[in-house]
Amino acid sequence: MADSSAPLLTHLEEDEDTSSPLTFGKILEQSLSDFGFSQFLQIVLVGLALTFDSHQIFITVFTDAYPTWHCLDHTICNPATTDICKIPRSAWEWDDGGFKGKSVISEFDLECSSSLLRSLPSSTFYVGSIVGGIFLAMIPDGTLGRKQLLFFSTFAMSLTGISISLSSNIWIYSFLKFVIGFARSQTGTYALVLISERVSTKWRPRATMIPFTLFVLGFMSLSGIAYLVRHDSWKVLYLCTSVPAGIHSIVIYFFALESPRWLHLEGKNDEAIEVLKRISPAKRGYLESAFSRLPPKETLELTSSSSIKDLFIRKWAFRRIVLVMIIMFGLGMSYYGVPLAVRDIKVNIYLSEALNAMVELPTFVITPILLEKFSRRSSMLVNCLIGGASGVLCFVMSLLGRTKIAFALELGSFFCARIGFNLMAVYMVELFPTCVRNSATTMLRQALVVGGACCPIIASVGRNLPSLSFAVFGFTMSGVGLFVLLLPETKGSSLCDTMEAQEQRDQALKSSHSC
């Protein structure tokens, strides 16, 4: 161990010979400069939370779908042209032997209800996510650790998902959808922040794509699970996704590691170094020597008291939140709305949702390339413009009856929405310091959910005017992409821990650009 750590200690001494003082941030960057197997396992463990989160986000595509039916009296009924609301109930029945439990629509007799009532469960889910996000954003970053918050979020999401099997009418079901939306509102935020704070600047673009890949794999597996239980009650699908999520939450509690940055800000340096040793065991010698030389009173007096309030009383922070929320709102409408609206193109629902999930996978290879080769702002702008144009063209092709072309354009629009989401996930982590990063990311994801909450109603209206929703999503994505030009560039910058450090770094970057 002594021999292997010697070069690192020499490197440390070289750093001390310079005028740059030793800080915890430098220790973290050096100790995590390599991406080892331990780091990968921890990222996968935390990232699996997004797999189960994706199940709950997209599950209504299958559970709340309009089921197929057939005629019993062919003299007054034709499934291709007849409106079942205009013929006697005795003239038709649901497929699969009249089984009503296949969908929420059939079980709760919503086939002739208003589009508002049919979309109520999906809307309450997003409303619950919004309310939960607001409530959880008020919890200061220093109250609970990233790991504890992730555990409570995933466990509550699982428990509520299991409880949905008790639903006996649309109102109980909608209420439980609200609760599950509240419970999982910040699952993605907690996982993303926890992962981002446990990797170095060099590996952040690639590391943050791992949980997003797992999110998409969850989306894809949901299509497969839904297909396997397509002849069973829609409640079975909730059980098949919620029970594994509960098991995973328990695994997180016992085996996931806390953020070393958060531990350091809370004054728990001994725990922070133990986490770094477990993530990067090859650099134990460096860590022990570096922490022994760290100044004993590194100024953190204001850090623990920082909260969401600081995001509004500081002009630069408030301006960033407003801009990014506008961008995330547009991306949320496209990302969550396009998979719902694809039903209007008249393609197989299982195949279309599986392809939508598959088209996301290449984005996790493309996004790190964009982050490493191009600036954040130019990548976001071009991506939003292309995605918005694809949505508008999808609407046009659908009106002309070009179904295959329209579906290809739908995939293109969804592809760009996913890349935009990936880019912003890394971008917004770099825009705010550790002391408020959890709260900031929570607020920004709220805009994403608000955009998603608008989708069920827009997609439901699309049943009367096919594919209109694609035009709405397209124009929105193109418009909000322009706001990225008002944000500062953060490419290549390390994460800051305090509001003051963030201000100093931003000022230094601004000065370097002006030079």
N, C-alpha and C positions, 0 to 999 in steps of 0.2 A: 504493500500500500504506500509506503514511504517513497519508494522509487517511482511509482506511477504518478504520484502527485507532485514530484519535484518540478517538472516543467510548468505546471500550473502555478505553483508557488513563485517560481521565477517570474512568470507572467504578471502575477499579482504585484511583485516588488517593482517590476518595470512600470506598472500603472501608478504606483505610489511615488515613483521618482518624478512623474510628471506633475503639473500643477493641478490636475483634475483630482478632486477628493474622492475617496472610496465611499460608495453609497450602496444601499440595499439593492437598488435597481441594477447597478453594475454587477453585483454578485449574482443576482438572479439571471441576468443575461449571459454571464460567463458559464455558470453551472448548467444552464439549459441550452447551451450553444449547439449541442448534439441532440438529435432526436432519437432516443433509445426505445427499446421494446416496452419498458415500464411506462414511459409516457404514452405510448400508443395504446396500451391496455387501459390506462386510466381514461383516456379520451373516448375510447369505445364504450367503457362502462358508463360514463356520463352521457355520451351521445345517444345511447339506446333509449334514453328518456324521450328523445324526439321521435323515435320510432313509434312509441305508443301514443305520443301526442298527435302524430299524423293520423293514426287510426281514428281518434276522436274528432279530428277536424273534418275528415272526409267521409266518415261513416254514414252520414245522412244521404250521401249520393246513392247508397244502396238501400238503407232502411226506410227512407222517405220517398223512394222512387214510385212513379205511377205504375202499378202492376199491369200485366197483360190480362186480357179477358176474351171470352168467346161467346158467340150467340147460342141461345137455346131455341129461339123462335126465328128462323131464317126468313120468314115472310115479312117481318118488320125490322129486321136487324142485319147489319153488315158491319163487321168490326173495322173495316177500312174507312167507312164514310159516316157511320152512325154515331151520334152523340149519346152516350149511355144515360145522360141526364134527361133526355127527351123521350125515352122509351120506358115501359114498365120494368120494374126490378125483376120480374119473373121471366123476362125475355133474354136475360144474359146472366152469366156468372163468371167469377174469376177462374183463371187457369189453375192447374194442379188440383182438379176435383173440387173447385170452389173454395179452396183454402184461403181464408181471410188473413191469416197471421203472417203472410209473406212480407207485407209492407205495412207501415204506419197508415198509409192512405186507406187501404182496404180494411184493416182491423178496426180503425176508428171511424169508418164510413165517411171519409172526406173526399170521395171521388167527385162529388158535385158541390163541394164547398168552395168558398172564394180562395183566390190565390194567396191572399193575406193569411188565412187560417192554415192553409197547407204549408206555407213557409214559416209559420210561427215557431216550430221547434228549432229550426236552423237559426232564425233571427234571435231567439232567446239565448241560444248558445253563445252567439257573438256578443249580445248585450251582457251576458254573464262574464264573458272575457273582458269586456270594457270595464264593468263595475269592479271586477276582481283586480284588474290592472291598476285602477285608480286607488283602491284600498291598499293593495300590497305596495304600491309606490310610496305610500306614506310611511312605510316601515324603514327607518334609517338603515344605511348599509352596515352600521356597526352593531345592530341589534342581534341578528343571527348570522351565522356564516353562510357562504354560498351553498355548501353541501347540505346543511340543515334545511334551508329553504327549498332546495331541489327535492329532498326526501319528502317533506310535507306536501309539496305540490303534486308529485307523482302518486303518492299514497292516497291522497284525497281524490284525485282524478280516477284512480282505479276503483275505490270504494263506491263512488257515485255511479260509475259505469255499471257496476254489478247491480246496484239498486234500481237501475232503469228497468230491469226485468219485472219489477213490481208494478209498472205503469198499467193503469186500467182505462185511461182515457187521455185525450189529447192535452188536457190541462195539466194533469200530473206529469205526463211525459215532457211537456214544455218546461215545467218547473224544474224537473231533474236535469234537463238540458241546460237550463240557466245555471244550476249548481255546478254541473260538470265544467261548464265554461268558466265559471268563477274559479274553480279548483285548479284548472290547468292554465290559467291565464298567463302565468309567467314561467311555465316550465322551460320553454325555449330560451327565455332571457337568462334564467339562472344557469342553465347548462352552457350557453354560449360564453357568459362572463367567466364562469369557473374554468372552462377550457382555455380561454384567451389569456387568463392570468397565470396559467401554468406552463406556458411555452414562451420562447424567446421571440424577438421581433422577426428574426429570419424565418422562423417556421410558422408564424401565425397565419399567413394566408392559406397554407396547405392544411394546417391542423384544424382550422375552423371549418374546412370543407368536409371533414370526416363525419361530424354529427349531422350535417345536412345530407350527406350521402345516406346515412342511416335513416333519416327522415323520409327520404324518397323510397328506400327499401321497405319502409313501413307502409307507405302508400301503395307500393306494388304488392306487398304481401296481403294488404287489405282486399285488393281485387281478387286474389286467389282464395282467401278465406271466404269472402262473400260468395264466390262461385261454388265452393264446396258445400256451403250451407244454404244454397239458394232455394232448396225445397223445404227448409225449416223456418221456424218463426224468426222474425227480425231480431227478437230478443236474444236468440242464440248467438248472433253476430256480436252483440255487446259483451256477452259473457266470454266469448272466445278471444276478445281483445283486452278486456279489463282484468281478467284473472292473471295473465302473464305480467301485466303492468304492475299489479300489486306485488308479485314475487320480485320483480326487478327493483321496486322501491326499497324493499328490505335489503337487497344486495347492496344498493347504494349506501344505505345507512351504515353497514358494517365494513365495506371495503373501499368506498370512494375516499379520496384524499381532499382536504380543504385547500383553498387558494393560499399559497404562501404570501402573496401580496396582502391579502386581507388580514392574515395572521400577524404580519409585520405591523400593519397600521393599528392593530388592536394591542400592540405591545407584547405579542406572544412570539418573540424571536426564537425561543427554544423549539416551539412547535413548528415554526416556519422552516428552520434548518432541518428538522427531522423529515418534513415533507419533501424538501429538496433532496435529501439524502436517499429517500425511497424512490423518487422519480429518476434521479441521476446518481446511482450508487457508485459509478466509476470516479466521481469527483468528490468523494467524502473528505479527502485530505485538503483539497482546495477550500471547501466550505468551512471546515473547522478553523483553518487559518484565517480565512477572510472574515468570518464573523468575530473572531477574537480581535481583529484589527479595526472593526467597524466602530466609528465614534459612538460612545455610550449614550450621548444625548442628541441624536439626530432629531431635528425639530419636527415634531408631529402634533403640537399642541392643539391645532385647529382641526386636524384631520378627523378625529373621532366624532366631533360635533357636526361635521358636514352632513347635510341631508338634502332632500329634494328642494328645500327652500333656497339653497344656494344656486339652484338652476334657474331661478326666477329673479333673484335680486342682483345677479351679475348680468350685465347687458350682453356680453359676448355669448354666455351660456344660453340665455333666453333666446337670442337670435338663432343660434344653432338648432335648438330644440324645435322652434317653429318651422324652420326650413326643412329639417329632416322629417318632421311629422307630415308635412305636405307631400313630400316625396313618397314616404311610406304609405300614405293613404292611397295614392294612385297605384302603387305596386300591390297593395292589399286587394284592391278591387279587381285587378287583373289576375293575380295569382290564385285567389280563392274563387273568383267568379267564373273564370274560363272553364274549369272542370264541371261546374254546375250547368253552364249554358251549352255545353257540347251536346247535351241531349236534344237540343233543337235542330241539330244538323242531321238527325235521323241515322245515326250509326249505332252499332252494337255497344251497349253501355259498358259491358265488362271489358271488351277489347279497347274501347276509347280511353277508359280510365287507366288501363294497364299501359297503353302507349303514352298517355300523358305523364305517367310516372317514369317510364323508360326514357323519355326525352329529357328528363331532368338529369340523368346520370352524367351525360357529357358535360353538363355545366360545371361539375365539380373538378373537371380537368381544365376547362377553359378559364374559369374564374381565377385560379392562382396565376395563370399565365398573364391575364389582364392586369392583375394586381402587381405583378413583378415587372412587367414590361411597359405598362402605360400608367398614366396618372389616374387617380380615383375619379376626378371630375369628367375627363374626356371619355373614359370607359362608360360611366353612368349615362352621360348625355347621348352618345351614339346608340347605346343599347336601348334606351327608352324610346328614342325616335323610331328605331327599326321595329320594336315590339308594338308600338302604337300603330304604325302603318300596317302591320300584319293583321291587327284586329279589325281595322277599318276595311281592308281588302277581304277579310273573311266574311264580313257582313255583305259586301257587294257580291261576292261569288255565290253566297247562299241564296241571295235574291234571284240570281241568274240560274239557279238550279245546278251549279257545279259543286256537287257535294264533296267529291274527293279533293278538289282543290281547296274548298273551304275548310275541310278538316285538316289539310296540310298547313294552311295558314293559321288555323287555331293552334296547332302544335307549335308553330313558330312564335306566335304571340305568347304562349305559355312558357316557352323556352326562354324568351327574353325577360319575362316577368321573374322567372327563377334566377337568372343571372343577376338581374337588378337587385333582388333580395339578397343574394350571396354577397355582392359587392358592398351593399349598404351595411350588412352585418359586420363586416370587418371595418368599414369606414367609421361607423358610429362608435365602435369600441375605441378607436384611436382619437376620437373627437373630445372625449371626456376622461377625467382622471379617476383613479381607483376609488377615491373617497365618495364619489357620487356615480360611479359607472353603472352600478346595479339600478339605481333609481332612474338614471338617464335612459338606459336601455329599456327599462320598463315603460317609461313615458313614450318612447319612440315606437315601441311595439304596439302601444295603444292605438296609434294612428293606423297601423297595419290592420288591427282588428276592426276598427271603425269602418275601414274600407271593405273588409270582409263582411261586416254586418249589413252593408247595403246590397250585397250580391244576391242573396236569395230572392229578394223582392224584384230586383232588376231581371234576374234569370227567369223568375216566374212570369213576369210580364212578357218575356220573350216567347212564351207559349202561344200568345195571341198574335204577336208580330215577330215571326221567327228570325233569330240571329241579331235582332236590334241591339241586344246587350253587348255583342262583340264590338259594335261601333262605339258604344258608350265607354267600354273598357279601353278601347284603342285610343280615342281622343284624350281620355284622362291620363293614360300612361305617357303619351307624347308631351302633354302640357306640363305635368309635374316634373318631367326630366329636366326642364329648363332651369328649375330652381337650384339644381346642383352647382350651377355656375357661381352662386353666391356663397358657397361654403369654402373654407380654406383647404388647401391640399395637405395631405398627411402622409404621403408615400415615403417609406423608409424611416419614419419616426418611431421612437420607442414610446412605451406607455408611461404616462405621468401618474404620480400618486396623490398630489394635492392640487387644489385649485390654483394656488400661487405658482406651483411648478408648471402647470399647464399654460398659464398666462405668459410665463417667462419663455417657455419653449415656442409658443405661437409667435411671440414677438421676435424671437431669434430667427424663426423660419421666414417671417415677413421681411425682416431686414436682409436676410440672405437672398431672397427673391428680388428685392429691390436693387441689390447690388449686381 
